[in-house]
Amino acid sequence: MTALDDTPVGQRRGTVAELEAVRADMRKGPSDKATRTQHAKGKLTARERLRLLFDEGRFTEVEGLRRHRAAGFGLEDKRPYTDGVVTAWGRVFGRVVFAYAHDFRIFGGSLGEAHAEKIHKIMDMAATAGAPIVGLCDGAGARIQEGVTALAGYGGIFQRNVRNSGVIPQISVMMGPCAGGAAYSPALTDFVFMVRGTSQMFITGPDVVQAVTGERISHDGLGGADTHTTLSGVAHFAHDDEESCLADVRYLLSLLPANNREQPPSEPGADRPDRLTPALRDLVPSDEKHAYDMRGVIEEVVDAGDFFEVHEAWAPNVVCALARLDGQVVGIVANQPAALAGVLDIRGSEKAARFVQMCDSFNIPLVTLVDVPGFLPGVGQEHGGIIRHGAKLLYAYCNATVPRVQLILRKAYGGAYIVMDSRSIGSDVSLAWPGNEIAVMGAEGAANVVFRREIADADDPDSARRQHIKEYREQLMHPYYAAERGLVDDVIDPAETRARLIDALAVLRTKYVAQPSRKHGNQPQ
């Protein structure tokens, strides 16, 4: 028997040379033809995507030598390394992030037992380390050849999505197909990105839809990026290419804490905290019937005018954004008078509620900019459950323990005023601009109700109506009425808005709220 020391290095089992050969085979992956096909679709490979996600394109791969152990149905002779998913950790702006990326070139990125176990492990590592997890999704669903074990693999992912919810940030990046039960994992995460033209999500595909309902629709029309960012609200962001998509994923991660025990990363010095905002005096029209773009207000107030809007194309009557004030990350919820006059409706309430809940989960203070005429009236809204959906936003605010500052710009009527983080539901600081109107309803509607008989009996009903509208506005809707009763802390010059918000948030930074003993609340669904 030949002694180990007499065996040439290159021929030994378990030598460094053999290891390097195996690693080279692993990194090479599928054939060049498969790679060219992937690129021809406008899609990058799994490792190319990870290189764009992580700093300097560097990452440490986990279980890169993993292979499936399934037998039969043609799989016994096809056992590629990675089993169709690359799992790794690296750094984004210097902070640890974990990720997995489906490799569509291997079994179409389909999920089998080994594939699922790799994802389970990287999700568990992220939870243990207290770091974000990013899923780069490009898979054809459950691997049919592995039967029920593939389905069980999805169950393990869903369970971890829920267990990690509100503990570590979870981001799903759709870069290819995601059909059937697989689509539920992205839906359970905090943020969903999609790429136009190459990514789709749906429970049942176009062929099944046509067979069952007779409806004909394309893959993109059924579950493409624009469909989910404008119609369903399933996705938060849509991009034209993978490069810009992953750049925004990196930017989002720079605004989020690593976990729910940490504060979001701060970057002071980008803008003066005492900078005045005189442009706001003229940006918002005094006439409540005139629209304006709330994004202009946000741009004036936040550091360097930079903010990251979430769900921009869905429910545009509410603006939700992440930004910085004096370097500290804040979540901004604002009515948008440029869309539906800024009313709250079913979609807007859901959008804002989920955003408030996310901010509270990850210690992000809330700034609420209010200019709301009420809830959207209509049979469709009532039958669609506006009461239930509006209650979601009310619940989210009442449940939030982060610092909360409300600013009333122009008007705040009825139940919508209460729901938009009013003092009565727990806002820590409430500010208002001169000219603000806080009331049960607008002066015209209120006068028609309160003085209905006087107006009907008057010799000149129109003149009487105008007089009573003026009377109601002067007595119950003047800018200082709410302040006199302690429902607004101060009426401020719009030019002082940025400085006053920063000052209030600085005072509230050490806020602590003792929660009642319970498993969890039973929030409206």
HELIX and SHEET records of a PDB file:
HELIX    1   1 LEU A    4  ASP A    6  5                                   3    
HELIX    2   2 VAL A    9  GLN A   11  5                                   3    
HELIX    3   3 VAL A   16  LYS A   28  1                                  13    
HELIX    4   4 ASP A   32  ALA A   40  1                                   9    
HELIX    5   5 ALA A   46  LEU A   53  1                                   8    
HELIX    6   6 ASP A   55  GLY A   57  5                                   3    
HELIX    7   7 TYR A   81  GLY A   84  5                                   4    
HELIX    8   8 PHE A  107  GLY A  109  5                                   3    
HELIX    9   9 GLU A  113  ALA A  129  1                                  17    
HELIX   10  10 ILE A  144  GLU A  146  5                                   3    
HELIX   11  11 VAL A  148  ASN A  164  1                                  17    
HELIX   12  12 GLY A  180  ALA A  183  5                                   4    
HELIX   13  13 TYR A  184  LEU A  188  1                                   5    
HELIX   14  14 PRO A  206  THR A  213  1                                   8    
HELIX   15  15 HIS A  219  GLY A  223  1                                   5    
HELIX   16  16 ALA A  225  THR A  227  1                                   3    
HELIX   17  17 HIS A  228  SER A  232  3                                   5    
HELIX   18  18 GLU A  242  LEU A  255  1                                  14    
HELIX   19  19 LEU A  280  LEU A  283  1                                   4    
HELIX   20  20 MET A  294  VAL A  301  1                                   8    
HELIX   21  21 ASP A  303  GLY A  305  5                                   3    
HELIX   22  22 LEU A  340  GLY A  342  5                                   3    
HELIX   23  23 ILE A  346  SER A  361  1                                  16    
HELIX   24  24 VAL A  379  HIS A  383  1                                   5    
HELIX   25  25 ILE A  386  ASN A  399  1                                  14    
HELIX   26  26 GLY A  414  VAL A  419  1                                   6    
HELIX   27  27 ARG A  423  ILE A  425  5                                   3    
HELIX   28  28 ALA A  443  VAL A  450  1                                   8    
HELIX   29  29 ARG A  452  ASP A  457  1                                   6    
HELIX   30  30 PRO A  461  LEU A  476  1                                  16    
HELIX   31  31 TYR A  481  GLU A  484  1                                   4    
HELIX   32  32 PRO A  494  GLU A  496  5                                   3    
HELIX   33  33 THR A  497  VAL A  507  1                                  11    
HELIX   34  34 LEU A  508  THR A  510  5                                   3    
SHEET    1   A 7 PHE A  59  VAL A  62  0                                        
SHEET    2   A 7 VAL A  85  VAL A  92 -1                                        
SHEET    3   A 7 ARG A  95  HIS A 102 -1                                        
SHEET    4   A 7 ILE A 133  CYS A 137  1                                        
SHEET    5   A 7 GLN A 170  MET A 174  1                                        
SHEET    6   A 7 PHE A 191  VAL A 195  1                                        
SHEET    7   A 7 PHE A 237  HIS A 239  1                                        
SHEET    1   B 2 PRO A 177  ALA A 179  0                                        
SHEET    2   B 2 GLN A 200  PHE A 202  1                                        
SHEET    1   C 7 PHE A 307  VAL A 310  0                                        
SHEET    2   C 7 VAL A 318  LEU A 325 -1                                        
SHEET    3   C 7 GLN A 328  ASN A 335 -1                                        
SHEET    4   C 7 LEU A 366  VAL A 372  1                                        
SHEET    5   C 7 ARG A 404  TYR A 413  1                                        
SHEET    6   C 7 VAL A 429  ALA A 432  1                                        
SHEET    7   C 7 ASP A 490  VAL A 491  1                                        
SHEET    1   D 6 PHE A 307  VAL A 310  0                                        
SHEET    2   D 6 VAL A 318  LEU A 325 -1                                        
SHEET    3   D 6 GLN A 328  ASN A 335 -1                                        
SHEET    4   D 6 LEU A 366  VAL A 372  1                                        
SHEET    5   D 6 ARG A 404  TYR A 413  1                                        
SHEET    6   D 6 GLU A 437  ALA A 439  1                                        
END                                                                             
